[in-house]
């Protein structure tokens, strides 16, 4: 079977000439690298979030990257970016990336929370990217909405300054697309049950229809195992987790297996292909204004949850994503548009406890089943003679008291809950609402924050819990026995979940690496500086990062103001950033496949030829 890329199918019909481009994937060797950042604004901002792409994974694989990630590493590299808050989940993390604000300001305190006052649902659960006021909606069958995001995104600010700006958001997850796109978008698409979808009533552009048709064909086609690159082979060790075996997977799947499609490099390939198609069809970056597209690559998170972070599965996922990103950038190069890329993540992640125990981390354990909010609440209710649930909560650390409790009952329940949680050997700390609200979000570097300061950065009183419980390091909040498909997770207070890379790249930009800690909330003011967009400091939490590796900004100049020779002034570097704040299965390879290529056969319709390390498993035949 001849290899056919999903992106090639999309882009050939959008712009046939792109299928013939053979531009190199990496950074062109003949492009001079000046010591300053370009003075003119870019015409297109490309903001990419790789879900669960921790700083640890970036460090582990950066020497293996040869394509898209390798290009980004030629720009400004901040390997210790921080989702500085405690709620290291997908929705809060994505809400920081293009708003410049922490969850305490965005209002997105978790993936979901308990609202006992404004929802009549029996479980009182509200999803971060829904409108629970819509009649008939439930927590599991919700109506996607931006209603809970309380601040504007960069795209909204750009559109307010220049209404001609086009704002586009594409992601594997609805919450990623919504939180990065914001309230005023021209196109917003996420992958639904079996294809890309959007808000009710939104017209589907032809490129999305083509994407869905190609995805449907791909899902309907069974896929054999991917060829494992040599450097991935040492990671291919079987580990038993409950009734599952992880560590040796290579993304073989049956025809029609949508879950397997999501949990493989195919998924990100489809998202990047659609993003490239929208850029082409909408001619983003080709007008007088600057446009913006945000892209949520979600497969790394599905792989991390389903297989953990240290097996053959993650190795294949990240090396495949590297190739897909490279080919996505090649498509952008062919447009001739001056584009600025930023890539980061919504949170990090931890490996499965069982494999960590094999890797000399014997104190890595799963949370005791008895430590669930439901179990603790039941015990308290029985002891105090109080009927009902007493406590509400999930696995994110927030605990809510039943609002039907009398003040005396509430005080008694709080005492008992603190005592039970604190006494458990897996608990690190328990914070009350009063303690958290009495804490000021610090202006010091994020790696120095105390646990309660991290909690405060996540805390929005109308939505957050009455208690916040922090587990000890290496306690995985997926209790025994493992139920469902997830074997590993994130969401802790600890740096393995907080630290993420932040990479900026633009053609003509000088490169450097700054190891000191910065924050994802610094991305918005940094990008705003590149397009000369003023952002009031009292409206955001982040500070502008210096993308100019040359001279520091002139004395008295604020970040983003023109320097004496018309150059952009970002500086100084991280010593200012760390100071007080302002209170396609990868393709792998090409999206447009050269004729006659014969890379690993695993992704027949989504994947195209790649580096020689992906040895083909069969000789492709003509279509």
N, C-alpha and C positions, 0 to 999 in steps of 0.2 A: 504494500500500500504506500502510495506517495504521501509524504508529509505535507500537510496543509495547515497553515497557521490560522487561528481565528482572526487575529489582527490582519493578516493578509487578505482574508475574505472581506473584512470590513473596509479596510483602507483601499483596496483595489477598486471598490465601487465608489468610494468617496473621492479619491484622488489617484487615478491609475498610475501616474508617474512615480508615486512613492514606492510602488512594488518593484521598481527598477533601480532604486537607489542602492548604492553599495558603499556608503560612507562607513568609515571604521567605527566600531562600537565605542572604543575608549576615547581618551582625549587626543585630538589630532596633534601629531608631533610638531607640526609647523606653526602652531598657534603660540605667539609670544605671550609670556606671562609677565605683565607689568607689575611694579611694586605697589600699585594703587588700585582702588576699586573704581570701576567706570563711573564717570560723572553723570551720564544720562540715565534716566529711569529705564528699567527693563520694560518691554511691551507685554510680557506675560509672566505672571507669578505661578509657579507650579509647586504646590505644597503637598508633600506625600507623607502619610503616616503608615508605618509598618507595624501593625498590631502585635504587641508582645515582643518587639525587637529590643531586647535589653542591651545595656552597655556591655554586659558580659558576653552576649552572643556576638556583638560587634567586635569585641576584642578577640574572641575565639576564632572568628572566620575572616577577619579583615585581610590577613595575608593570603587567603584563598580567592579573594574577589578579583576578577579580571575584567569586568565589564561596567555595569551601571554604578555599583558601589565604588569601584575603582576610580571612575570619573569623579564622583562626588568627593572622594578623598583627596583630589587635587585642589579642592577649594578650601574653605574655612571649616576646620574639623573641631568640634567640641565633643570629645568622647565621654565627658561626664556631665551631660545634660541631666536635669532633674525634673521629674514630675514631683514637685517638692512636698505635696500633700500626702496625707495618710491613705486616702481612698484610691488606691492604685488599681482602678478598674477602667474599663473601656470608655464609658460615657464621661466620667469626670476628666479623664486624661485628654480625650478629644476636645472637650470644652475649653481646655487651656491653650491649645496649639495656635489657634487663629483669633483668639479674643484678647490675649495679653493678660488674662485674669485667672486667678485661682478659683477652685470650686466654691470657696466661701463667698465669692462675688458672682460667679456664673450661676449659682444655685443648683448646679448639677453635683450633688453630694455623693452619688453612687449610681450604679446601673438601675437600681430601683430602691424605693423607700416606702415607708408606711404612712398613710394619710388617713387617720380615723375620722376626720371631720368633714372632708369634702367628697368622699367617695363612699358609696353604699355597698361596695363589694365586700363579701364576707371576710376575705383575707386582708382587705384594706391596702393591697399592694398597688403601687403606681410605677409604671415604667418611665425611665428618664426621657424618652423621645416619643411620648404619646400625648394625646388629648383625652383624658379620661372622662371629660364632660360629654363626649359624643355618645349618643344613645346606643345601647347595645354592645358597647365595647367592653372587653374584659382584659385582665392582665395578660392572658395568653393570646387573645385575639383583639389586639389593640389597633387604634388608628394613629399612624405615625404623624408626629407634629413637632414643631419647634417651640411649642408653647412654654416649656419649662426653662428654656435658655433665657437668662435674664439680661444678657449684655450683647452688644453688636459684635459681629465678626469683622475681620479685616475687609472682606468683600463688601460688607454693608457700609463700612466707612468709606471705601473707595467709591462705591456707587453714590453715596451721599455727596461726595466731593465732585464727582463727574458722573452724571446719570448714564453716560454712554458706556460705562464699564460693564462688561459681562461677567457674571459670577456663576461658576459651574462647580458642582460637587458630585463625585462618583465614588462609590465604596462598595465593599462586600457586605457591610453591615449598615442598617438604616441609621443607627445612632452615630456612626462615624460620619456619614454623609450629612446628617442634620447638624451635628455639633460643629463641623468645620465650615459648612456652607452658610448656616445662619438663617435669618428670617426673610431675606430678600435675595432670591436666587433666580437666575434665568433657566437653569437646568439642574435638577437634582435627582439622581438615580442610585438605587441600591439593589442588591440581589435579594429577591424575595424567595418564594417557595421553590421556584424552578427557573427564574429568569429575572431580568432587571425590571424594576417597577418604580413608581413615584407616587406622589400625592394623588388622591382621587380627583379625577377631572382634568389632569394634566395631559396635554397632547403628547403622544409618543413620536419623537422624530424618527425619520427613516433609519438613521444609523443605529438607534436602539433596537428597532425592529430587526435589523440585520443581525445585531449582536445576539438577540434572543433566539433567532432561528439557528444561528451557528452554535450557540450553547446547547440548544435542544439536540442538535445532531451529535454534538460531542458527548453529552450525557448518555445518549442512547447507544453509544459505542463502548463496548467493553475495553478495558485498558490493561495491557500486561505490565509487569513490574518494570520500573525504570532501571537502567544500568547504573550501578553504584560506582562513582568515581573512586580512584585508588585511595585518595586521602580520606574518604568517608568510611572505608572498609574497617578500620580499627574500632569505629563506633558501633558497628553492627553486632551487638551482643544481646542475646535474648534475656529479658527481665520479666519475671512473672509479677503481675499486679492483679490481685483478686483472681478472676477467671480469664484475664486477658494476658497476652504476651506482647510486650512492646520492645522496640530497639532494633528490630531487623526489617521493618517494613520498607517497601519500595513503591507504594501507591498503586499497586494492582487493584482494580475494582471491576465489579460486574456492570453490565449494561443497565442503565437506569438508576444507578446508585448516586443520588444527589448528595447525600451526606459524604460519601467518599470523594465526590467532586469538590465540595467545599473544603474538605480536609486534605488538600493536595495543591501542588503548584499550579494546577490548571486554573484554580479559582482566581489567583492574582493575575494570571495571564489574561483572563477574560475581562477583569476590571481595567487593566492597563490598556487593553485593546479598545474597549469602549471609550476610555478617556482620550486616547489618540484619535479615534474616529470623531468624537465631539470637537476636539481641537481643530481637526481638518474641516469638518462640515460647517462649523460656526466661524471659521477663520479667526480663531482667538489670537490676539496679539498682533493682528494685521491692520488695526485701525489706529487712529491718533491717540487713543487712550490706552491705559494699561488694563488688561483683563486678568482674571485669576481663576485657576482651577485647583480644587483640592481633591486628593485621591486617597482613599482608604484601602490599603492592601491588607486584607483580613486573614489570609490563609496561615500566616505564621502563628497566629493565636489559636486557630483551630488545630494546627499540628501540635503546638505546645500543650494544649489541653488534652488532646487525644493520644499523644505518644510521648509527651515529655520533651525536654529540650536537649538531651545529650545522646540521642540515638541516630541511626542512619536516616530516619525520617526528617529530622531537622536539618541535617547536613544536606540532603537533597533539596529540601525546601529553600534554604538560603542560597545555595549555589545556583539553583534554578531562577530564583527571584533576581539575583544579580544579573543573569543573562537577559531576563525579560526587561528589567530596568534599562539595560544598555541599549536594547533595541527600541524601547520607547523613546529614549533620548535621541537615538538616530533618526527616528521619524520626525521629532521636533527640529533637529538640525536641518532636515531637508526643507522645512518651511521657510528657513531664513529668518525666523523670528528671534529677537533678542529676549531670551527667557532666563529667569532667576529661579533656581530650584532650592527648596529646603526640604530635608527629609529628617524625620524624627519618629518617635513612637509614643503611644498613649500610656504605656507602662512596661515594666519588665516582666519577669516570671521566674518560677522555680521549677526544678525538675521533679520527677516522681520520687517520693521518699525512698522507695525500694531500691532505685538505682543509686541514689545518693548514698545509701548505706553500703552499696558495693564500692563506691568511690571514696571511701575513707571518711564519710560523714555519718557516723553511727547515731548522732543525736538528731538526725532528720527523721521526723515522725509525722504521722497523720493525727489530726485533732481527735481527741477522745469523743466518741459519739455522745457521751453523757453531758458534754459541754455545749450542746446546742441551746439556743435561746428557748425553743419550745420545751426542752427537757428541764431546764433551770426554772422556767416559769411554772411548769406543772408542779415541781417540787415545792416552790414557794407558796403556790396556791393551796396545796395540801397542808403545809405547815401552818399557814395563817388562817385557814378556813375560808378562803376567798374563791368563789366559783368563777369560771371563765378562764381565758387564756393568761391573764395577768401581764405577760410580756409578749411583745411582738418583735420580730427581727429575722435576719437571715444569716449569711456567712460573711458579711462585710464589716462586722464589728459594731454596727449601730443597734441599740436596743431601745425599744419604746415601751413605756408603761401604758397599760389600758387607761384610756381617758375617763372611763367610768369609775375609777377608783376615787374614794374620798381622800382628802388631804392626809388624813392619818394613815389610811391604807397605803397611799403612795409613799409616804415616808418609811413605812415598815417594809414595803416591797423593795425600795431602794437599798435599805440597810442589808436585807437578806441577799439581794442580787450582788451587791458589792462583795459581801462576805463569801458567797459561793464562788464567784468568778475569781476573786483574788486568791482564795485558798487553793485553787487548782494549780498544780505544778506547771501546766502549759501556759498559764497566763503571765504576761509581762506587766501589764498595767490596766487599771480601770479608771476612766475619767468621767466625772459627772458633767452635766450641762453647765453648771455654775463654774466649775473649774476651767472648762474650755473657754467659756465666754470671758473669763477674767484674764485670759492669756492674750498677749499681743503677738501678731505675726511678726517674726523678727526681720531685721534688715541685714542679717549676716548671711554668709554663704550657705546654701541649702544643705550641704553635707554636715554642717555643724548644728542643725536644729535638734532640739529635744523632741521626744515623742509627743508631748502635749502641744508643742508648736506645730508639728506636722498635722496633728488632729485639728488644730484651730484653722489651718489653711484649707481644710475640707469642710468646715462647719458652717452651715447656713441655718440659723435657728428655726425658721418656720418648717424646715423639712428634716433636719438632722435628729438623731435619737436623743433620748434622755441620758443614756450611758453610751460610752464608746469603749469597747474592749479590745485590747491589743494582745495578740498571741506572742509568745516568745519566738525568737528567730528560728527558722527551719521547721516550724510547726505548720504543716500544710492543712489548710482549712477544708479539706475533703476527707471526712471521717471514714473509718472502717465500718462496714465493708464498702468498697468502692461501688457506687451505683451509677449506672449509665455509662456514657462513653468517656468522661473526663477522668484522667489519672493524675493530672497536675494542674496547678492554678497559680493565681497571683492575688493581689488585694491586700497585702500586708503593709505595715509601717516601714519595712526594712528596705535597705538600699538596693537589694537585688530586684525589688519590684519598683523602686523609685528611679533608678539610674537608667537613662536612655541616651543614645547618641543624638547629636544635632549637627547636621551637615548642610552647609550652604555652598552652592556652586553656580557660577555664571561665566560664560565665555569672556575671557579677558580679565577675570578676577585673579589676583595673586593669592597663592595658597599659604596656609599656615595651620598649625595645630596648637590649641590651648587646652591643657589638661585640667585647669581649675574648674570648679563647679559653676554651672550656669543653670538657667531654668527654661522650661518650655514656654513660660509666659513671656520670655524675652524675644520670642520669634516675631510677634506682631509689631512691636516698636522697631525692631531691626528691619523688617520688610518695609514698614511704612517709611523709614528713612531712605530706602533705596528709591522710592517713588516720590520723595519730598512731600509726604502726606503728614501734616501735623496731627498729633494725637495728644489730647490733654493728659498730663501725667496723673491727675487725680482720678481718671476714669479707668486706669489699668493698674496692674501690679508689676508688670515687667519693665525692664530697662533695655535700651538699645545696645546690641553687641557690636563691637568694632570689627567690621569685615575688611578693613584696609590694613594690610600687613606692613604698611610703610610708617609714616610719621603719625604720632598721636595728634588728636584734634588741637587746634589752636586754643590758647587760654581763653576762657569765656564763651567758647562755642559749645552749644549743646549738640547732642547726637543728632546727626542728619542734616545739620545746617551746612551750607556751602563753605568750603575752606577758601583760602586766599587766592587759589588758582583755579577755582571752579570745581575742584574735586569734592566728592562727598566726604563729609567729616563724620566718622563713626566714633573715634576713640574716646577715652583711652580703652585699653583692652579690658580683660576680665577683672582687674582690681577695682574698676568702677562698677562692673556688673555685679560683683559680689558684695558691693557696699549696699547701703540702705536703699530699699525700694520705695516706690512712690505711694505707697498706700493710697506562557499561557499554556495546576502542575505547570510550572513555568513553561514558557514556550520551549525548552530553555533555549534561548538564543535569540532568534530574530523575529520581530513582528512582521517583517516582510522578507520571506525566505528567498535566498538566491536560488536560481534554478539548479537542480541537480545535487543539492546538498543532501547529506545522509546522516544526520545526527541520530542519537538514540530514539528508537521508534515509539516510545511509550505514549506520547501525546499526539496521536495521529492527526487530529483536526485542529488542535490548539497549538501544537508545538512545532518548531522548525529547527533546522540544523544548528548545531552549537559547537563549542570547542571540542577538540579531539579527545579530551578526557571523558566525554560522554560517548563511549564506544557504541556504535549501532548494533542492535540485536538482530537485525534482518536487513536485507537489501530492499529499499523501496521500489515498488513497481509503478509504472506509469498509470495515471488515472484514465 
